């Protein structure tokens, strides 16, 4: 019989110093139970069926549950891939916003003289308006408003309508499209500005120099925000997005002032000069930049230090508890040790006077946090609603998660007052050892029929088949997936292509 204590959990002596004073230092020892009392997972075909995660399996001789065969994918592969992979809601929103901007640009050239000051003013306004939209779509108040507006729909509404609204978390397509459109508008503005300079209609070279610097800076920001660069150079992406964005905003203000001065300098002969302030306030781009600047500055006015108490769970995970910072249900926070350089979002398990976040080893920052948690972290702005909260518009859902994805799942489930509306599938290596008895017990208390799969013993399950089986047996209306990006995409695609409403975070959600 295998030993009752996981060897992995005994690597560190129990009396060895682990971390600074913790709220509750867990021994790195899995529960002392025999094999029969440990998590039991049976393999039935390709489905991993969990009998009972924390109690002795039943000794009854009832037949194993019937395994449902997963149906084939619908539609032709080309149509299926276009609909669910290459032209998802994110891409559709991106395309709509971008095409609308291109149409506006064409109409503008048809109606306004390209060599006129009015054309330059219109191009500047369009660029500033798109920047405002891009920044607005990343503001916590706006994000929460978007989500909560969709929660209004009753569960009695047609499933098709609720399925469409549940994809609202892909509104990041509007953000990225508006940002790229703003860059295109400003490129056209700079090209016409240079043309006017060469033809002698404008003479202020400083306007052109600042414009070209802005074009280069905006292009760099856009390039490093592309998925291919963002994944492998995430820290570079954050730095260019934050510092490059702030610099671009300052340069846009400088460009607007220089442009207003240039308008005065190039006024028709005999015309009276106007006060610079009057020219500025008459430019729509002035008001768009003012709004954008307010959106950028506001979260930093709410920057505060959050004192935490770490709860060491294992080499793979840690739980950070905090008080004095009220977090509403169904929300997450971003924390940082260096506010100017990096922010890390986590779903929050709310309590009456604070909450906690569960952090699992997923990279350099999380690994360092597990081994050397700080006494405090910084938070800014307000807590933000996440993807999983859209499950509230469905009568019943199946939630599939792996590893530390249980953090956001519990954040959601703890806030749900009515039980029996969710069936959970959690796949993780040694969940009891790596995440602790309290987390596992909370899962079972919320969903007594939860499928908790110990992949250390059973191997990785076929989550698509298991999710489909639970979707049918539980009578669910949708499936939500929270895992690493690759697995999330695979499961969501596999289910959606079979007609099952499935949802999971995208890169920019």
C-alpha positions in Angstrom: 0.0 0.0 0.0 1.4 3.5 -0.9 2.4 5.7 2.0 -0.4 7.8 3.5 1.7 11.0 3.4 2.8 12.6 0.2 6.6 12.6 0.0 6.4 15.9 -1.9 4.8 17.5 1.2 7.7 16.4 3.5 10.6 17.9 1.6 10.9 20.7 4.1 11.3 19.8 7.9 8.3 20.8 9.8 10.4 22.9 12.3 12.3 24.7 9.6 11.6 28.5 9.2 9.4 29.0 6.2 8.3 32.6 6.0 7.9 35.7 8.2 5.1 35.5 10.8 2.1 34.1 9.1 -1.6 34.1 9.9 -1.5 30.3 10.1 1.6 28.3 9.0 0.4 25.0 7.6 2.6 22.0 8.0 3.8 20.9 4.6 2.1 17.6 5.3 -0.9 16.2 3.5 -3.7 15.0 5.7 -2.7 11.8 7.4 -5.2 9.5 5.8 -4.9 6.1 4.2 -5.3 5.5 0.5 -8.9 4.5 0.9 -9.6 7.8 2.7 -7.8 10.0 0.2 -9.2 11.6 -2.9 -10.5 8.8 -5.2 -10.8 9.2 -8.9 -12.0 6.4 -11.2 -11.3 6.3 -14.9 -14.4 5.5 -17.0 -13.4 5.6 -20.6 -12.1 9.1 -21.2 -14.1 10.5 -18.3 -12.6 10.9 -14.8 -15.5 10.5 -12.4 -14.9 11.6 -8.9 -16.7 9.5 -6.4 -16.0 11.6 -3.3 -13.0 13.8 -2.8 -12.5 13.7 0.9 -14.4 10.8 2.4 -14.3 7.0 2.1 -15.7 5.7 -1.2 -19.1 4.0 -1.0 -18.9 0.3 -0.7 -22.2 -0.2 -2.5 -22.2 -2.3 -5.6 -24.2 0.1 -7.8 -23.2 0.3 -11.4 -20.8 3.1 -12.5 -22.5 6.2 -14.0 -23.3 6.1 -17.6 -20.7 7.9 -19.7 -22.2 10.2 -22.3 -20.5 10.2 -25.7 -19.5 13.7 -26.8 -21.2 14.7 -30.1 -19.2 15.6 -33.2 -18.3 19.2 -34.0 -20.8 21.1 -36.0 -20.3 23.0 -39.3 -17.5 22.8 -41.8 -14.0 23.2 -40.3 -13.4 26.5 -42.1 -16.7 28.0 -40.9 -16.2 26.6 -37.4 -12.7 28.0 -37.1 -13.7 31.4 -38.5 -16.6 31.7 -36.1 -15.1 30.4 -32.9 -11.3 31.0 -33.3 -10.5 33.8 -35.8 -13.6 35.8 -35.7 -14.7 35.6 -32.1 -16.6 38.5 -30.3 -13.3 40.2 -29.5 -12.2 40.2 -33.2 -15.7 41.3 -34.3 -15.7 44.2 -32.0 -12.2 45.1 -33.1 -13.3 44.9 -36.8 -16.5 47.0 -36.3 -14.6 49.8 -34.5 -11.8 49.8 -37.0 -14.0 49.8 -40.1 -16.1 52.6 -38.6 -12.9 54.7 -38.3 -11.8 53.9 -41.9 -15.3 54.9 -43.2 -15.1 58.2 -41.2 -11.6 58.9 -42.6 -12.8 58.4 -46.2 -15.9 60.6 -45.7 -13.7 63.3 -44.1 -11.4 63.4 -47.2 -14.5 63.6 -49.5 -16.0 66.5 -47.6 -13.1 68.6 -46.3 -10.1 70.2 -48.2 -7.0 68.1 -47.2 -4.8 71.2 -47.3 -7.0 73.2 -44.9 -6.4 73.8 -41.2 -9.9 72.4 -40.6 -8.8 69.1 -41.9 -5.9 69.0 -39.5 -8.2 69.9 -36.7 -10.6 67.2 -37.6 -7.8 64.6 -37.8 -6.5 65.7 -34.4 -10.0 65.4 -32.9 -10.6 61.9 -34.3 -7.3 60.7 -32.9 -8.0 62.2 -29.5 -11.5 60.8 -29.4 -10.2 57.2 -30.1 -7.6 57.6 -27.3 -10.4 58.6 -25.0 -12.4 55.5 -25.9 -9.4 53.3 -25.5 -8.6 54.6 -22.0 -12.2 54.6 -21.0 -12.6 50.9 -21.8 -9.9 50.2 -19.2 -11.4 52.2 -16.3 -12.8 50.2 -13.4 -16.0 52.2 -13.1 -16.7 51.7 -16.8 -15.9 47.9 -16.7 -18.1 47.4 -13.6 -20.9 49.4 -15.3 -20.7 47.3 -18.5 -20.9 44.0 -16.5 -23.6 45.1 -14.1 -25.7 46.5 -17.0 -25.7 43.0 -18.5 -26.7 41.4 -15.1 -30.0 43.3 -15.4 -31.3 40.8 -17.9 -33.7 38.3 -16.2 -32.9 34.5 -16.4 -36.3 34.1 -18.1 -34.9 35.9 -21.2 -34.2 33.8 -24.2 -31.0 31.7 -23.8 -29.7 33.1 -27.1 -29.9 36.6 -25.9 -28.2 35.8 -22.5 -25.5 33.8 -24.4 -24.7 36.9 -26.5 -24.6 39.2 -23.5 -22.3 36.8 -21.6 -19.6 37.6 -24.1 -19.5 41.2 -23.0 -16.1 40.5 -21.3 -14.5 40.5 -24.7 -15.0 44.3 -24.9 -11.2 44.6 -25.0 -11.6 44.5 -28.7 -13.0 48.0 -28.6 -10.0 49.1 -26.5 -7.4 47.7 -28.8 -9.2 48.8 -32.0 -9.6 52.4 -30.7 -6.0 52.6 -29.8 -4.8 51.4 -33.2 -7.3 53.6 -34.9 -6.0 56.6 -32.9 -2.5 55.8 -34.2 -3.7 55.7 -37.8 -5.6 59.0 -37.5 -2.5 60.6 -36.0 -0.3 59.2 -38.8 -2.6 60.8 -41.4 -2.5 64.1 -39.4 1.3 64.0 -39.4 1.5 63.3 -43.1 -0.8 66.2 -44.0 1.0 68.4 -41.6 4.3 67.7 -43.3 2.7 68.3 -46.7 1.5 71.7 -45.5 5.0 72.5 -44.2 6.6 71.5 -47.5 4.1 73.6 -49.5 4.7 76.6 -47.3 1.3 76.9 -45.7 2.7 76.3 -42.2 6.1 77.2 -40.8 6.3 76.0 -37.2 8.8 73.1 -37.4 8.3 72.2 -33.7 4.7 71.0 -34.5 6.1 68.6 -37.1 9.0 67.3 -34.9 6.6 66.6 -31.9 4.2 64.9 -34.3 6.8 62.5 -35.7 8.0 61.7 -32.2 4.4 60.8 -31.3 4.0 58.6 -34.4 7.1 56.6 -33.4 6.0 56.4 -29.8 2.5 55.3 -30.6 3.7 52.7 -33.0 6.1 51.2 -30.4 3.2 51.0 -27.9 1.0 49.3 -30.4 3.7 46.8 -31.5 4.5 45.7 -27.9 0.8 45.3 -27.2 0.4 42.7 -30.0 -0.3 39.2 -28.6 2.9 37.8 -30.1 5.1 40.3 -28.2 2.9 40.7 -25.2 3.1 37.0 -24.3 6.9 36.7 -24.4 7.8 40.3 -23.3 5.1 41.0 -20.8 7.2 43.2 -18.6 8.3 45.2 -21.6 4.7 45.5 -22.7 3.7 46.9 -19.3 6.5 49.4 -19.2 5.9 50.7 -22.8 2.2 50.7 -22.2 2.4 52.7 -19.0 5.4 55.0 -19.4 5.0 55.2 -23.2 1.3 56.0 -22.7 2.0 58.8 -20.2 4.7 60.3 -22.4 2.4 60.1 -25.4 -0.3 61.9 -23.5 2.0 64.7 -22.4 3.3 65.1 -26.0 -0.3 65.2 -27.3 -0.9 68.2 -25.0 2.3 69.8 -26.2 1.3 69.1 -29.8 -2.1 70.7 -29.3 -0.6 73.8 -27.8 1.9 74.1 -30.6 -0.8 73.5 -33.2 -3.0 76.3 -31.6 0.0 78.6 -31.7 0.6 77.7 -35.3 -3.0 78.5 -36.2 -2.4 82.0 -34.7 0.9 82.4 -36.6 -0.7 81.4 -39.9 -3.9 83.4 -39.6 -5.1 85.2 -42.7 -3.4 88.5 -43.4 -5.2 91.3 -41.5 -7.0 89.0 -39.1 -6.7 89.8 -35.4 -4.7 87.3 -33.3 -6.8 85.2 -30.8 -5.8 84.3 -27.3 -4.2 80.9 -27.2 -6.6 79.7 -24.5 -9.6 80.6 -26.7 -8.2 78.6 -29.6 -7.6 75.6 -27.3 -11.0 75.5 -25.8 -12.6 75.7 -29.2 -10.7 72.6 -30.3 -12.7 69.3 -29.6 -9.4 67.5 -29.1 -8.7 69.7 -26.0 -11.8 68.3 -24.3 -11.0 64.8 -25.3 -7.5 65.0 -23.9 -8.8 66.6 -20.7 -11.2 63.6 -20.2 -8.4 61.1 -21.1 -6.0 62.8 -18.6 -8.6 62.6 -15.9 -9.2 58.9 -16.5 -5.4 58.3 -16.4 -4.8 60.3 -13.2 -7.8 59.2 -11.2 -6.8 55.6 -10.2 -3.5 56.9 -8.9 -5.3 59.2 -6.6 -6.7 56.1 -5.0 -3.3 54.4 -4.5 -3.0 52.9 -1.1 -0.9 50.4 0.9 -2.6 47.2 1.7 -1.2 45.3 4.8 -1.4 41.6 4.4 -1.1 38.4 6.4 0.3 35.6 4.3 -1.0 32.0 4.8 1.6 29.6 3.4 -0.1 26.7 1.7 2.7 24.9 -0.2 5.6 25.4 -2.5 3.0 26.0 -5.2 0.6 28.4 -3.5 0.0 31.0 -0.9 -3.0 32.9 0.3 -2.8 36.6 1.2 -5.3 37.9 3.7 -6.1 41.6 4.3 -8.5 43.7 6.3 -9.6 47.3 6.2 -10.1 47.3 2.4 -13.7 46.4 1.5 -14.1 44.3 -1.6 -17.6 43.6 -2.9 -18.5 40.0 -4.0 -17.6 38.9 -7.5 -14.7 41.3 -7.7 -10.9 41.2 -8.1 -8.0 43.5 -7.2 -4.6 44.2 -8.7 -1.6 44.2 -6.4 1.9 45.4 -6.7 5.2 45.8 -4.9 6.4 48.4 -7.4 3.3 50.4 -8.5 5.1 52.2 -11.4 6.4 49.0 -13.0 4.0 46.1 -12.6 0.5 45.1 -11.5 -0.9 41.6 -11.0 -4.7 41.0 -11.0 -6.3 38.4 -8.7 -9.8 37.4 -7.9 -10.7 38.2 -4.3 -12.5 36.0 -1.8 -14.4 38.7 0.1 -15.1 38.8 3.8 -17.1 41.3 5.9 -14.0 43.4 6.6 -11.6 42.6 3.8 -10.8 39.5 1.8 -8.0 37.3 0.5 -6.3 36.3 -2.8 -5.0 32.9 -3.7 -1.7 33.0 -5.6 -0.2 30.0 -7.4 3.2 29.5 -8.9 2.9 30.7 -12.5 6.1 32.7 -13.1 8.9 34.6 -11.5 6.7 37.1 -9.7 4.3 34.6 -8.2 7.1 32.2 -7.3 8.9 35.0 -5.4 5.7 36.0 -3.7 5.1 32.4 -2.4 8.7 32.2 -1.1 9.0 35.7 0.2 5.7 37.4 0.6 5.8 41.1 1.5 4.3 42.7 4.6 2.2 45.0 2.3 1.2 45.4 -1.3 -0.1 48.4 -3.2 -3.6 48.6 -4.7 -5.1 51.4 -6.8 -8.5 52.3 -8.1 -11.4 50.2 -7.1 -12.1 46.4 -7.3 -13.1 45.2 -10.8 -15.7 42.7 -11.9 -14.4 39.6 -13.8 -15.5 37.2 -16.5 -17.0 34.5 -14.3 -19.6 36.9 -12.9 -21.5 36.7 -16.2 -22.5 33.2 -15.1 -25.2 35.0 -12.9 -27.4 35.4 -16.0 -27.8 31.6 -16.4 -30.0 29.3 -14.3 -27.4 26.6 -14.0 -23.7 26.5 -15.0 -20.8 24.2 -15.0 -17.4 25.7 -14.0 -14.2 24.1 -15.1 -11.0 25.2 -13.5 -7.5 23.9 -13.0 -4.9 24.6 -10.3 -5.1 28.1 -8.8 -8.1 28.9 -11.0 -10.0 27.8 -7.9 -9.2 31.3 -6.5 -11.5 33.2 -8.8 -14.0 30.4 -8.7 -14.3 30.6 -4.9 -14.4 34.4 -5.2 -17.5 34.0 -7.2 -19.1 31.0 -5.4 -18.7 32.5 -2.0 -20.8 35.5 -3.1 -23.5 33.4 -4.6 -26.3 33.1 -2.0 -28.3 30.4 -3.7 -26.8 26.9 -3.8 -27.4 24.3 -6.5 -26.9 26.5 -9.4 -23.3 25.5 -10.1 -21.4 22.3 -10.7 -17.7 22.5 -10.3 -14.9 20.6 -11.9 -11.5 21.3 -10.4 -8.4 19.5 -11.7 -5.2 20.1 -9.8 -2.1 18.2 -8.6 -2.5 17.2 -4.9 -5.2 19.8 -4.2 -5.3 19.0 -0.5 -1.6 19.3 -0.2 -1.0 22.3 -2.4 -4.1 24.4 -1.6 -4.9 23.2 1.9 -7.9 21.6 3.7 -9.7 24.9 4.2 -9.9 25.6 0.4 -10.9 22.1 -0.4 -13.6 22.0 2.4 -14.9 25.4 1.1 -15.3 23.8 -2.3 -17.2 20.8 -0.9 -19.4 23.0 1.3 -20.4 25.1 -1.7 -20.9 22.2 -4.1 -21.1 18.9 -2.3 -21.1 17.1 -5.7 -18.0 19.0 -7.0 -15.6 16.9 -9.1 -12.2 17.4 -7.6 -9.5 15.5 -9.6 -6.1 14.8 -8.2 -4.0 14.8 -11.4 -0.9 13.5 -9.5 -2.7 10.2 -9.1 -5.1 10.0 -12.0 -3.2 12.0 -14.7 -4.8 14.8 -16.6 -8.4 14.2 -17.3 -10.3 14.8 -20.5 -11.9 18.0 -19.3 -13.9 18.5 -22.5 -15.7 15.2 -22.2 -16.2 15.6 -18.5 -17.5 19.2 -18.9 -20.0 18.0 -21.6 -21.1 15.2 -19.4 -21.7 17.5 -16.4 -23.4 20.0 -18.7 -26.0 17.4 -19.8 -26.5 15.7 -16.4 -26.7 18.9 -14.4 -29.1 20.5 -16.9 -26.8 23.5 -17.2 -27.2 26.4 -19.6 -23.5 27.3 -20.0 -20.0 26.2 -19.2 -17.3 28.6 -17.8 -13.7 27.8 -18.0 -10.8 29.3 -16.0 -7.4 27.8 -16.7 -4.2 28.7 -18.5 -4.8 30.6 -21.8 -4.1 27.6 -24.0 -6.3 25.1 -22.2 -9.1 27.7 -21.8 -9.1 28.3 -25.6 -9.1 24.6 -26.3 -12.0 23.7 -24.0 -14.1 26.7 -25.0 -13.6 26.0 -28.7 -14.3 22.3 -28.3 -17.6 23.0 -26.5 -18.7 25.9 -28.6 -18.1 24.0 -31.8 -20.6 21.4 -30.5 -23.3 24.0 -29.7 -22.6 24.3 -25.9 -22.5 27.9 -24.7 -18.9 28.2 -23.3 -17.0 31.1 -21.9 -13.5 31.8 -20.8 -11.1 34.8 -20.4 -9.3 36.0 -23.5 -6.0 37.8 -23.6 -7.4 41.3 -23.3 -10.6 40.6 -21.3 
